[in-house]
């Protein structure tokens, strides 16, 4: 039985910054998530709050990042409209990665067997040359190997080996180069 009235996040979770920085990010994050066109100013704002972003990064309108200081993205990456990086833990994204529209990347969860619904988070690692198609969900603890493609609408709960195609709940090996 879950007793949410007894939930206490202060013992289980460290946001990784002071309260002032976090509150400033809440305001700045709304700008990043806005409809205003342009990518370079979004990248600059994310970097100014501690995101480690490579060169030639495209961040489309309506992108949400919970904690930019827990985000590292390699060069030549695209992050599509309405992507939500809900990163209470670190998210590491390799180079030449496309994260398509509406994808939800979530590093946090809760222990449903704990009566106090204890926080449980794990980092997410996305390798080089990965395409995560539209409306996917990537859950805590997942590592996606290089050269992998996740088809639209997939929910990824477990690690994916390199050169895997995740489609219709199945994992297929990608052949070729």
Buried (B, 14 or more C-beta within 10 A) or exposed (E): EBEEEEBEEEEBBEBBBEEEBBEBBEEBBEEBBEEEEEBEEBBEBBEEBBBBBBEBBBBBBBBBBBBBBBBBBBBBBBBBBBBBBBBBBBBBBBBBBBBBBBBBBBBBBBEEEBEBBBBBBBBBBBBBBBBBBBBBBBBBBBBBBBBBBBBBEBEBEEEBBBBBBBBEEEEEEEEEE
